Structures are given as structure tokens and as C-alpha cells.
Amino acid sequence: MAEEKRQYLFPDEEGGEHLFEEWYRYSSERTGKTYLFLEMIGNPDEGADDLIICEIDEYGEGEDDFELSLIDENDEQTWDELELALKERITDATE
């Protein structure tokens, strides 16, 4: 039986909410952090991001003891690393 993928609800700039599902989890050896690639469920609105990436900030031992935070847009090293991880994931999925 396949493991059920975790879902997350995110607000948008207009006050609406969008449901995302965990698509890929990536652990960086460089930063020591874990990142979630989240895919929007359903049909994204015109111009909406259908894939977002968040950093996991763990603060406890429980399964739900974490927060998701956005990655600093000026952190070019991390964005370059995540882009490479995404490309590798897509390549692996198509082979």
C-alpha cells in the first residue's frame, strides 16, 4: 500500500488558499537542512506557482513539530543547489 502524501494549505496574496502535496523531500549536506518540494493540487490559477519549495524548521521530536519557511530569495547557493536537485529528481522519474 502506497504511503499517503502529506498535504499543506498555503494562503495566496488575494486572501485565498491553495492545497499543496509533498512531491519531493531533499536533504542538503551543504546546509544541513531539509527542503520540501510541494506541488499544487488541482488546477492552479493563471500565474500561480504550481510548485513551491520550503525549508523545514524542526523544533521538537514529534512528527508535527516543524514549521515550513520560505527560502531567502537572495541565497543563490541554496537556490542553485535546489534547482540541481529538482533536475536530478525529474531525470530519475523519467528513466
N, C-alpha and C positions, 0 to 999 in steps of 0.2 A: 504494500500500500504506500503510495507516494505521500511524503510529508507535506502537510498543508503550509502554504507560504504565508508569512506574516504580512498583515496589511496595516497601512498608516494613513491617517486623514490629515491633509495639509490645506490651510486656508490660502486663497489667492488674493490679489490686490483689490479685487472688487467686492470682497466680503463673502464670496462663495467658498465651497470646499471641494477638494478632489481626493479621490481614493487612489492610493498607490500600493503596489505589491512589491515585496522584496524580490528582485531579479537576480542579484549577484552580491556576494559579500567578499570584500577584498581586504586582506591584512597587509599593511606596508611594513617591511623590515626597516626601511629608512626612517619612518616617523614613529613606528611602534604603535600606530593607531589602526583601527578598523573602519572601513568605509562601506556604506550600503548604496548600491545602485538600485533605485526604485523606479518601477515602470507604472505609468498611469493606467488604471483600469477603466475600460470603456473608451469612448471616443473623446480625445482631447479637443478642447475648444480651439478655434483658429488662433494660432500664435502661442498656444500654451506649450509648456515643456512636457513632453511625454516620458522623459527620463530625467530624474534628478539624482544627485549624489550628495549624501550627507555623511558626516563624521559621527561615529558612535562615541559618546562620552559616558563611560560606565562609572557609577558611583556606589555600587553595592554588589552583593553576592547573588541576589535574586535574578530570575530570568527577565523581569521587567525593570530592573534597577539601572536604567540608562536613559539618556536623552539624545536626540538627534540634533545636530547643529550644522549650519551651513559652513562651507569651507571658504576661507578668506579668498576673495577673488584675485588678490594680488600675490598669492602664494603660487608662483609659476611652477616651482619644482613639483609641488604636490599635484597640480593640475596636469602637468606633463606626464607624471607617473600614472595618474588615474586614466588618462587618455590611452596610454600604452596598455594598461590592464584591460580596459574596455575592448581595445582592438584584439588583444590576445583571447579574450573571452568569446568574442564574436567569431574569430577564426576557429577556436576549439569547437564551438557549437555547429559550425558548418562543415566540419570534417567528418 
